[in-house]
Amino acid sequence: MPILVTGATGTVGGCVVRRLLAAGHAVRALTRNPSAARLPAGVEVVAGDFADPASLVPALRGVERVHLVAMDGDGPAIVDVLVEAGVRRLTHLGHDDPSRPDDDPLESWHRVLRKAIESSVPEWTHLFPGEFMANTREWAPSIRAEGVVRAPFGDWRSTLVHEDDIAAIAVEALLTDDHVGRTYQPTGPEPVGRRDAVRMIGEAIGRELRFDELTPEQAREQWQDVYPPEIVEWFLEMGRYPEGNSWVSPDVEEALGRPGLTFDRWARDHVADFT
Ligand SMILES: NC(=O)c1ccc[n+]([C@@H]2O[C@H](COP(=O)([O-])OP(=O)(O)OC[C@H]3O[C@@H](n4cnc5c(N)ncnc54)[C@H](OP(=O)(O)O)[C@@H]3O)[C@@H](O)[C@H]2O)c1
């Protein structure tokens, strides 16, 4: 019986696919565009789009376990389609910040999906990670072209998490009964400053990199063509918390029995992205 991985062409989903294959499982991957998907040999690739929940039905044939990346569409309608198709176990990669109210524009969609999963799916595990180390790949074009990163808040620190730690928890939760009904908030093992992250990428690729600190206004200008306005303002909110986002979650260690992977390890894993 295949395990369906959604977001299989993405950051965490790609690691989930590789880990399931390595563990000897049949993997079916969902993508909106099968002809563009670069997935490992042996993966069955099936088209489907969260924006049209009925389009997920072919990918769900004979599937009881799903890794769901929360991206788009009508959350409760997607959950209904999954459950009607016979899905029993779901790992849900998404986002939830309990300090924000239900009607917060950045929270409400995710919270509605979370509640639908909890009320309908027999066996669920939520994964609400901290900021991904992989987000630093947005620096890749200027690193490759000029050896420079232009970003705000150089000293701001965040417990960035390696995508493969998130994937490892998802795979444990798909394959064993030990994580049913759990909510994990995986973070990295230590806070990493923006400027330090740039230095570690430079060390990994063997090139000295420069960090040019932008003012929030300059950052807003740089991001306005890349991200929706509410996301840009959310990023800029960081500056209001000079102590950074330094909380180290115990969840990677608790779920996997080992500490989370560090940023310098991530940089070494991703040399090809920056060269
Ligand atoms: N990035 C972070 O720092 C961070 C932190 C905490 C939580 N999260 C959460 O982690 C999740 C992944 O985020 P990400 O930005 O890193 O994603 P990502 O890895 O870039 O992946 C996006 C994936 O979603 C699939 N996808 C997008 N829209 C889809 C649709 N309409 N129908 C079917 N598949 C669709 C894409 O597949 P195709 O293009 O192949 O169709 C792609 O594989 C999100 O729920 C996010 O809220 C992210």
The ligand as an SDF file (V2000), in Angstrom:
LIG
                    3D

 48 52  0  0  0  0  0  0  0  0999 V2000
    9.3630   27.9860    5.4210 N   0  0  0  0  0  0  0  0  0  0  0  0
    9.2940   28.1250    6.7310 C   0  0  0  0  0  0  0  0  0  0  0  0
   10.1630   28.7350    7.3870 O   0  0  0  0  0  0  0  0  0  0  0  0
    8.1520   27.4990    7.4790 C   0  0  0  0  0  0  0  0  0  0  0  0
    8.1210   27.5830    8.8760 C   0  0  0  0  0  0  0  0  0  0  0  0
    7.0570   26.9750    9.5590 C   0  0  0  0  0  0  0  0  0  0  0  0
    6.0650   26.2950    8.8540 C   0  0  0  0  0  0  0  0  0  0  0  0
    6.1430   26.2410    7.4900 N   0  0  0  0  0  0  0  0  0  0  0  0
    5.0990   25.4960    6.7830 C   0  0  0  0  0  0  0  0  0  0  0  0
    5.6920   24.4520    6.0420 O   0  0  0  0  0  0  0  0  0  0  0  0
    4.9100   24.1700    4.8890 C   0  0  0  0  0  0  0  0  0  0  0  0
    5.8270   24.0950    3.6890 C   0  0  0  0  0  0  0  0  0  0  0  0
    6.2510   25.3650    3.3690 O   0  0  0  0  0  0  0  0  0  0  0  0
    7.3430   25.6790    2.2670 P   0  0  0  0  0  0  0  0  0  0  0  0
    7.1320   27.0860    1.8910 O   0  0  0  0  0  0  0  0  0  0  0  0
    8.6830   25.2580    2.7160 O   0  0  0  0  0  0  0  0  0  0  0  0
    6.8760   24.7550    1.0590 O   0  0  0  0  0  0  0  0  0  0  0  0
    7.7540   24.0910   -0.0640 P   0  0  0  0  0  0  0  0  0  0  0  0
    8.6910   23.1110    0.4540 O   0  0  0  0  0  0  0  0  0  0  0  0
    8.2890   25.1620   -0.9300 O   0  0  0  0  0  0  0  0  0  0  0  0
    6.7150   23.2260   -0.8310 O   0  0  0  0  0  0  0  0  0  0  0  0
    5.6270   23.5990   -1.4730 C   0  0  0  0  0  0  0  0  0  0  0  0
    5.0530   22.2600   -1.9610 C   0  0  0  0  0  0  0  0  0  0  0  0
    3.6580   22.3500   -1.9210 O   0  0  0  0  0  0  0  0  0  0  0  0
    3.1470   21.8830   -3.1380 C   0  0  0  0  0  0  0  0  0  0  0  0
    1.9700   22.6870   -3.4510 N   0  0  0  0  0  0  0  0  0  0  0  0
    1.8660   24.0360   -3.4230 C   0  0  0  0  0  0  0  0  0  0  0  0
    0.6190   24.4100   -3.7680 N   0  0  0  0  0  0  0  0  0  0  0  0
   -0.0580   23.2520   -4.0310 C   0  0  0  0  0  0  0  0  0  0  0  0
   -1.3810   22.9850   -4.4550 C   0  0  0  0  0  0  0  0  0  0  0  0
   -2.2720   23.9600   -4.7000 N   0  0  0  0  0  0  0  0  0  0  0  0
   -1.7520   21.6860   -4.6400 N   0  0  0  0  0  0  0  0  0  0  0  0
   -0.8740   20.6640   -4.4290 C   0  0  0  0  0  0  0  0  0  0  0  0
    0.4130   20.8720   -4.0120 N   0  0  0  0  0  0  0  0  0  0  0  0
    0.7980   22.1480   -3.8350 C   0  0  0  0  0  0  0  0  0  0  0  0
    4.2380   22.0830   -4.1750 C   0  0  0  0  0  0  0  0  0  0  0  0
    4.0890   21.0550   -5.1320 O   0  0  0  0  0  0  0  0  0  0  0  0
    4.0510   21.2710   -6.7320 P   0  0  0  0  0  0  0  0  0  0  0  0
    4.6480   22.6280   -7.0030 O   0  0  0  0  0  0  0  0  0  0  0  0
    4.9130   20.1470   -7.2430 O   0  0  0  0  0  0  0  0  0  0  0  0
    2.6250   21.1400   -7.0980 O   0  0  0  0  0  0  0  0  0  0  0  0
    5.5100   21.9090   -3.3540 C   0  0  0  0  0  0  0  0  0  0  0  0
    5.9480   20.5890   -3.3810 O   0  0  0  0  0  0  0  0  0  0  0  0
    3.8180   25.2600    4.8330 C   0  0  0  0  0  0  0  0  0  0  0  0
    2.6250   24.7570    5.3700 O   0  0  0  0  0  0  0  0  0  0  0  0
    4.3650   26.3470    5.7520 C   0  0  0  0  0  0  0  0  0  0  0  0
    3.3380   27.1060    6.3570 O   0  0  0  0  0  0  0  0  0  0  0  0
    7.1470   26.8150    6.7860 C   0  0  0  0  0  0  0  0  0  0  0  0
  1  2  1  0
  2  3  2  0
  2  4  1  0
  4  5  1  0
  4 48  2  0
  5  6  2  0
  6  7  1  0
  7  8  2  0
  8  9  1  0
  8 48  1  0
  9 10  1  0
  9 46  1  0
 10 11  1  0
 11 12  1  0
 11 44  1  0
 12 13  1  0
 13 14  1  0
 14 15  2  0
 14 16  1  0
 14 17  1  0
 17 18  1  0
 18 19  2  0
 18 20  1  0
 18 21  1  0
 21 22  1  0
 22 23  1  0
 23 24  1  0
 23 42  1  0
 24 25  1  0
 25 26  1  0
 25 36  1  0
 26 27  1  0
 26 35  1  0
 27 28  2  0
 28 29  1  0
 29 30  1  0
 29 35  2  0
 30 31  1  0
 30 32  2  0
 32 33  1  0
 33 34  2  0
 34 35  1  0
 36 37  1  0
 36 42  1  0
 37 38  1  0
 38 39  2  0
 38 40  1  0
 38 41  1  0
 42 43  1  0
 44 45  1  0
 44 46  1  0
 46 47  1  0
M  CHG  2   8   1  16  -1
M  END
$$$$
